[in-house]
């Protein structure tokens, strides 16, 4: 009887995985953007994790992320005061073993206005579930066009992915917001993976509130030069602040925003921790080569990811 039951137990205990759409990184949209003559007039290619499409300069228009893909990134098409600018810090790259992965880099994006005024911006390669509202019209508020999260009402056990990385061990970061530069000591820029499962609702004034139902967050602070295939990041449910694995960076401090029902971008106000049996309404998956926010980080940090899946 035991020998008959054992295969059934084994099947029930085995984990079921489910790929996230386009997260095998075999399909990309490429967009050619001709920048304005005031900043040099170069043609740049920016990539979108999505269906295999190609848009020429003449076809350039705001990209409808929501209709095409669950993913957006730090790659942008901006039109500020009539000046067109493109930035690309996330792109496809061939894996040594075959196929394509996603490469994320922290890098400079510098231009000269009329060949004289230098504008230098530090850009951190990041991808996340959600959408970018294009074109970007201001550099003063870097999060004002980023709509974080997609509808999601399931409760996975973990996020599974392949990754490798090159992470600087320098104990300082640099801030390049466009004009000017400064060094901030005592901080290491780290790559990160995180998953936030939220239960959201909107009040009568259009504010978006949320409870944190599930949390997974992992930081990378050193080089991992060989591919780590099938890396597992467990998702923890409910209030995790008393758990031994809890870190301060897992807390309710996200600066994320979203569109409300009036098509206005508003902060996501995390009111507290949900119960373990609550059902989420949205999920944010964030993968980034640096964790210091807009315009701050360490140039040269690189992260490669592939085959992102849910485990149920």
C-alpha positions, -999 to +999 in steps of 0.1 A: +000+000+000+028+024+009+045+018-025+013+025-043+007+058-024+043+071-026+041+083-063+009+102-055+026+120-025+056+128-047+034+144-074+014+164-049+045+177-032+063+187-064+063+225-072+044+238-102+060+266-121+043+290-145+063+314-168+055+351-166+046+365-200+076+375-221+100+368-192+119+342-212+132+373-230+131+357-264+108+384-277+115+422-278+101+454-294+127+477-307+120+515-312+142+539-331+141+574-317+158+603-334+168+628-307+164+665-312+190+685-331+196+707-300+212+676-282+230+661-312+203+646-333+214+610-329+192+580-336+189+556-306+172+522-302+152+516-271+139+482-262+106+469-247+101+435-232+071+425-253+060+412-287+085+411-315+078+444-333+099+472-348+090+509-349+109+533-371+114+570-364+084+579-386+061+556-365+073+569-332+044+574-308+038+568-271+040+530-266+008+513-252+025+490-226-008+480-210-022+466-242+009+447-252+030+435-222+030+432-184+065+447-183+080+482-185+115+494-177+139+523-172+141+527-210+124+559-219+111+581-247+110+617-234+098+649-249+106+678-226+098+714-238+097+700-274+131+683-271+130+645-279+154+623-259+158+585-256+175+565-229+183+527-229+197+508-199+178+475-205+184+454-236+185+418-249+217+398-248+226+363-261+233+337-234+264+316-238+243+284-236+218+298-263+187+319-262+184+355-251+184+370-216+178+406-203+208+428-194+204+457-170+231+483-165+238+513-144+253+539-168+258+575-177+234+591-202+250+624-211+242+650-238+254+684-248+228+711-254+238+732-285+272+716-282+280+736-250+260+727-219+267+692-205+237+674-190+248+641-173+222+617-158+229+584-140+204+557-152+199+525-133+187+495-155+154+483-140+124+463-151+090+460-134+055+449-139+034+480-148+035+506-175+053+539-184+030+567-195+048+582-225+063+605-234+081+616-202+076+653-200+097+663-169+129+652-152+120+669-120+098+640-107+112+608-121+084+586-108+055+607-121+050+586-153+056+552-138+025+531-131+036+503-108+018+469-106-006+448-127-039+431-117-031+398-100-053+377-076-031+346-070-008+337-042+025+321-055+050+305-032+080+320-048+096+338-077+120+317-098+146+331-121+181+327-136+206+354-129+242+366-127+256+400-118+286+423-114+283+445-084+308+472-072+319+469-036+326+506-034+313+522-002+299+553-019+275+562-046+272+591-070+243+614-078+241+627-114+206+644-117+215+663-149+233+695-138+259+690-111+273+660-093+280+648-058+294+618-040+275+602-010+297+582+013+289+551+034+264+535+009+268+505-014+246+503-044+231+468-046+211+449-072+177+438-061+148+415-067+114+422-051+078+411-052+050+430-035+015+415-035-010+442-026-047+444-019-057+479-033-087+501-031-096+537-041-114+562-018-139+588-029-111+614-034-092+592-058-064+581-034-051+546-038-047+526-006-032+491-001-025+463+023+007+443+018-004+407+014+029+391+003+065+401+003+098+389-012+129+409-014+166+400-020+196+422-024+229+413-043+260+429-029+288+410-046+297+396-080+280+364-091+298+357-124+283+323-132+246+318-140+225+308-111+197+289-128+164+283-111+172+307-082+142+307-058+130+338-039+103+328-014+073+350-009+062+355+027+025+363+036+010+385+062+029+407+088+065+396+085+081+422+108+087+397+137+101+370+114+138+361+116+143+367+079+128+402+080+150+432+070+142+469+072+142+472+034+112+448+033+090+473+050+061+495+039+081+523+024+076+520-013+076+552-034+055+535-061+026+552-078-003+541-100-032+555-121-065+560-103-099+557-119-097+594-130-064+587-149-044+607-124-011+593-111-012+591-073+010+574-046+001+539-035-004+544+002+004+511+020-017+512+052-004+481+068+001+444+065-027+422+052-037+388+067-022+356+054-056+345+040-063+378+022-064+378-016-042+403-035-055+425-063-021+436-078+015+425-080+047+445-084+077+425-095+109+447-096+143+437-108+170+464-108+208+468-111+208+493-083+187+502-052+194+538-046+166+554-066+166+579-094+199+594-106+219+578-077+240+547-079+273+531-090+282+532-127+292+497-139+268+476-119+253+450-142+226+424-138+215+396-162+182+378-157+163+351-176+133+327-173+113+344-147+085+322-133+060+318-105+061+288-083+027+276-070 
